Amino acid sequence: MSKTSTGWLIAGYLLLRWVLATDPGYIYDVLAYKRWALAAADFGISGVYANSDFDYPPLYAYYLYPLGKIYKLISPEAFAARTDTTLLSVLIKFPPLLMDLAIAWILHRFSQGSRFLGWGRGMQPNPDQDSALEIDGPSRWVRWLPFLYLFNPAILFDGAYWGQPDSIHSFFVLAAFLSFGWSRRAVLPWVLLTLATLMKPLGAPFFPLLAVLSIARFGLRSSILGGVASAATVALVFLPFALAGNVGETLERITGDVGLMAYTSTNAHNVWWALGGWRDAEAPWLGPVTPTQLSLVLFALFYLAILGKGHLLHRREESGINHPQMLGLTFLVGFGFFMLATHMHENHLFITIPLALPLILVPGAVGKQFRWVFLAVTVGVLLNLVLHDLYLPDRAPLTWGGPSGVENVHMDRPFAVFELWAIRFSLWWNLALFGFVTVTGLKPNGWLDRLRSAAN
């Protein structure tokens, strides 16, 4: 692809993002982000919890603070009156745009240079020999990898239209596990994943996998240093709260807010939606066992299977588990957490898209298989978002058939017949896809095993 063509694509993309940024988006959430940005600008990062209903981990406040300051500088009267404007909508949607571009950039670097990645036999870089995986050369997949992310309809719907900041934590998770390919020490992956978790708790489930892969790749001593760097990162992010003397109050607010909307499934088309969404996840369900407790058991068993498979992959070759296999395990953890955990929202499947993308470059049958997996994941994410948009379900064809008699708890109205069947289709799509990638990945000589032969 020529530089001119790339330039026109980027210009068209930025124009599209500008148009979508002027839309109010998923208005309830975007209005909350606006309140938080203005509160951060007024009271500082350390005062955002005490002076607003801010309910994210603290890293998001660092993104919102300068946006509130910019709004105050450009439109002081609107800031003082707390007036909602198109300018504020555009500002709030800037962090998702910035991090979408960051994901595209890291995917571009990933696809361009084997020395950048060190993706190949084993994990030890050899400065005298390019031992990297021979990806598909100048094929369209290499050239188009960042644009497959940027122009992905599910990505545009979530970040550009809805204004959700899922690209922020997704970037840090993706970068953490991609960094295994170029980092010689464990510090960088640990810091990156810590930043993901300080943005959203959705980064936390990846830590056990990170710890195991870190020890396998870098050794115990370097991994301990990575853990120390992780703790230092937490301390640095919480420093403004410590200086203000309200760390305890802040931690209490964060841990308390994690339990908000404690439902089995908050519009997430996963196992718990199949069993009944919008139910109390903390109420006894099987005897004294709550859905949350059962979901933790299910995810723990799934995780043990993932780690067991990783152990087998590591022992199988003298050089140990390779980078493609690491990314494959990461993809499964992200997908599994969405499908098996309670408290999931419709947009929490977002992270599987950037995690699946690197594997489409693997040569041979595994790469072809993951191109279909990437497409299927995109469909799953997009359907889950569209079917729970605030406005689209009130339009044809989703209104076809009239009221179904089944209550939509979230919107306090009955589902339409076509809408209900579309949601059921989306649910079974996700269940089937999750079952397929899990079974075919964990079985002997499955796609995780074949990532070894693809890399050699």
N, C-alpha and C positions, 0 to 999 in steps of 0.2 A: 504494500500500500504506500503510495507516494505521500510526501509531507503535505502537499496541497490537499489531497483527499482527506487525510487525517485532520487537517486544520478545519476543513469545511464540516466534517462530522462533529468535531468538538464545538464549533460555533453553533451548529444546529442543535446540539444537545443543550448547550447553555441557554439558547433561546427558548427551547422547550421547558427547561427547568424554571426560567423566569416566568413564563406564562402560568405554569402550574403553581409557582410560589405565591402568586397573587390570589389564589383561591384560599378560602378560610380553612380548607382541609377537614380533618376529623375534629370537628369544632370543639367538642368537650375537652379533648386532650390538648389541642393547640391553645385553647384559652387558658388552660392550666399552665402550660409552658410560658405563655405571655405573662401571667401573674408572677411566676417565679423569676422571670428575667427582670421585671420591674422591681420586685422586692430585693433581688440581689444588687441591682444598681443603687437602690435607695439605702439599704442597710448593710451592704457588703456581703461577701461570700459567707462569712461566719454568722451572719444574722438571717440567712434565708430560711432556715427551719423555723426560727422563733417568730418570724414576721410573715409567713405565708403557709400555704398547705403543701409545700414542697415535700414530695415523698419518694424521691430517687436517692440513691447513694450520692456522695458529695461531688464526684467528678463533673456531673452535668452542670452544677452551679458554676464551674469554671468556664464552661461554654456560654452559659446564659448571661453571666455578669457583663462581659463586654458588649453584648447585644443590647442589654438594657441601657448601658452608658451611651451607646451610639444613638439609640432612640431618644434619649434625653437630650443629647447634643443637637440632633436634627430637628426634633419636634418637642421642645420643652413644655409647651402648653398641653399638648396631648399626653405627655408623660405625667405631668402634674395632675391632670384630670383622669388619668388611667383610661384614656380613650383608646378603643380598639380601632386600628387602621390597617389598610393594606400594607403600608410600610412595615408595620410590626409583624404581619404575617410573613412577609418576605424575609425579615431578619430572623425570625424563629426557624424558618426552613433553611437557613444558611448552613448550620452545622451538619444536617444530613447531606446536603450537597457537597460540602467540604470533605466529609469522610467517604462519600461515594467516590469522589475523585481520588481520594487516597487509596481506596481499595482497587480502583482501576489502575492506578499507578503501580501498586505492588504486584498486581497480576501481570501488568506489562513487563516489569522487570523480571518477573518469574518466567515469562514465556521467551524472553530475549536471550538470557545468558545462563548457560549451565554452570559457569564458574560463580555466578552470583548465587546460585542455589546449592551447588555441590550435590545435586540430586543424582545419585548413581549407586555404584556398588559400595555397600557399606556406608559409613558416615565420615570417614577420615579424609579430608581434602588433601589432594596431592598437587602441589604447585607445579610439578613438572609434567603432569598428565591430566588431560580433561577426562575425568572418569564419570562424567554426568550422564544421566539418562538421555538417550538420543530421542528427543521428542520429534514431532512430525516435521522437522525442518521448516521450510518456508510455507507450510500449508496454511490454509485459511484459518484453521483453529488457532495457530500461533498469532497470526496477524490480528484476528478479531477477538481474542480473549478479553481484553478490557472493555470492548464495546458490547460483548455478550452480557457483561455485567451492567454497564451503564444504561443500555437501552432495553434491559430486561423489563417487561411490563410489570412484574410483581415488585421489582425494586422501585420503579417510577411510581407505582400506586402507593407503596408504603411511605417512601420518603418525600417524593416531590409533591404528591397530591395530598396524602394524609398528614404529612409533616412529622411522622414518627422518627425518633432518633436512633432506630435500630442499627443503622450503619456505623454508629460510633463504637459500640461494644463489639460489633461484628468485625470491624477493622482490627481491633486489638487482639481478638481471638485468632483470626486468620494470620496476622503478622506474627503472633507468638509461635505458632506451629510451623509457619514458613521459615521462621528464623532458625530452626534446627538445621536448615540447609546451608547457612552461611556463617552462623555464629560458632566460635570455638569454645565458648563458655556458656554456662547455664543462666547467667544473670539476665540477659536480654529476654529470653522467653518468659522467665518468671515475672519480670517487671511488666511486660506487655500484657500478660494474662491478669495480673493484678489490676492494671488500669481498666481492663475490660470489666472486671468485677466491681470496681469502684464506680463504674458507669451504670451497670445493671447487674443484679445478682445472677443473671443468666450466664455470666462468665464462670461462676463458682463450680459448676459440675465438671469442668474440664481440668480442674486441679489434680485429681488423682491420676488421670492419664498423663498430665504434664510431669508429675513427680516421677512416675515409672519410666517414661521416655527420657527424662532428664538424667536419671541414674544410668540408664542403658547407654545413653549417648555421651554424657560428659563425666560420669562417675559420681560417687557419693559426695566427695569433698566439694566439687564444683556445684553440685545440686544444693548442698547446704548453704553455700554462698548465695545461690539464687534465692533460696528462702529468706536469707537475711536481707537481700536487696528488695524482695517483695515486702517485707515488714517495713523497711526504710521508706519504700514508696507510699505505703499506707500512712506512715507517720508524717511524711511530707504533705500529702493531700489533706490530712487532718490538722496540719499546723495552724491555719487561721482559727480553727475552732478551739485549739488548745490555748492559743494566745488570748482568745476572748473569754476563756474560762468556762466554756459550755460544751466540752467534749462529752460529758456524761449525758446531758440533755439531748445532744445530737445523736449519740449512739442509741439512746432509748427511742428516739423518734424513728430512726432508720429501722431498727429491729421490730418496732411496733407496726410500721407501715408495710413491712414484708408480709404481714398477716392480713392486710386489707384485701377485700374481695376474695375471701377464702372459699372459693367455690370449686367444685370438682373440675369443671371446665368453663372458662369465661369466653365462650364462642370459639375455642380451639377444637378443631376437628381431629380428635385423638381418641384413645381408648376410653377416656372418661366421658367424652361427649357421647360415645356409643352406649355407655352405661347410664347416661343421664346428666346433661350439663346443668349448670347453675344450681347445683345442690350444695348443701352445707358440707364442705370437705372435712370439717372437724367434728361432725356428729357421728356417733357409732353407726356402723354400717353392717359389718359382719361380726355379730356379737359386740364386744367392746372395741373392735378394731375400726378406726376411722378410715375414710378414703385416702386421706393424706398419708397415714401410716402404711396402708397397703401399697400406695404408689411408691413410697420410699423403698419398701421391700422389693417390689417388682423392678424398680430401677437399679437397686443394688445387685440383684441377681443378673440383670442384663449387663451391668458394668463388670461384674466378675467374669462373665463370658467374654466380654471385650478384652479385659486384661489377660485372661487365660489364652485367648487367641494371640494376643501380642507377645506373650511369653513364648508360645510355640514358634511364632515367626522369628523371634530373636534367637532362639536356640538352633533353629534349622540351618543357619548359615554361619560360617566362622566370623564373617564381618558383621553379623547381627541384623536387626530389623532395619530396613531402609526407609528413606524419607517418604516415598509414595505410600508405603504401608502405614507410616505414622499418620499421614493426612487422611487415609482411608478410615483408620480407627477414630480420628477426630470427627470426621463426618458422621460416623455411626453414633458417637456419644451425643452430638448435637441433635440428631434426628430422634434418638431414643429418649432423650430428656423431654422433648416436646410431646412425644406420643404416650409416654408412661406417667408423667408427673401431673399432679393436680395443680390448680392455680394458673394454668396456662391460658394466655390470650391468643386471639386469632393471628396476631402478627409475630408471635414468638417462633414460628417456623422459618422466619426470614433468614436466619444465620446459615441454614443448610445450602442456600444458593451460592454464596462465596466459598463455602467449604467444599462444595462439589466441583466447582469450576476447574481447579488445577488438575484434577484427575482426568479431564477430557483430553488432555495432551498426551497421556500415556499411549505409546504406539500399540498397534494390534487390537485384539478383541476386547481387552479390558477398557481401552480408551473409547472404542465404539459403544460399549455397553454404558459407560458413564456419560456419553453424550445423550443417550436416551434417559438415563437417570436424571441428569441435569434438566432436561426438558420436562420430565415428569414432576420433579420437585417444583419447578417454576409454575406448572399448572396447579399443583396442590396449594402452594402459597397464594397464588393469585385468586383462586376460587375461594379460599378461606377469607381473604380480605374483602373481595367484591360482595360476597353473600352476607357480610355483616357490616357493610357500609351503612351510613346513616340515611342515605337518600336513594341509592340504586335499587334496593329491594322494593321501593314504592313505584317502580316503573316497569313497563313491559320489557321482556317477557316474564320477569319474576312475579308479576301480579296475576299471571294467567291462572285460571281455575278458581279464583276467588278464595275466601277464607277456608282453611283446611280443618279448623277445629282444634288444631294443636297450638298451644300457647307459646308465643315468643316472649320469654321472660324478660329479656334484655330490653325489648322495644315496647313491652306491655300491649301487645296486640297479637292476633292469631297469625301464624305463618300462612302465606298463600300456598296453594297446592303445588304449583310449579317451583316456587321458592323452596318448599320443604323437600321436594324430590331432588332439587339441585344440591341442597345441603347434604342429603343422604349420599348422593353420588360423590360429593367432595370427601365425605367421611370415609367411604369405602375405598376411594382412590388413595387416600393417605395410608389407611390400614394395609392395603394390598402392597403399596410401594414399600412401606416400612418392613413388612414381612419379607418381601422379595430381597431387598438389599441386605437384611440381617441374615437370612438363611443362606443366601448365595455367598455372603461374605465370610461367615463363620464356618461353613462346612469345609471338609478337607478338599484341597485343591480348588477352593472357591476364588473369587476375584481378589481377595486379600493375598492369598498365596501366589496368584499369578502376577501380582504386581512385582514379585521378586524376579520372575523370569523376564518380565517386560523391562526391568531396570538393568539386566545383565547382558 
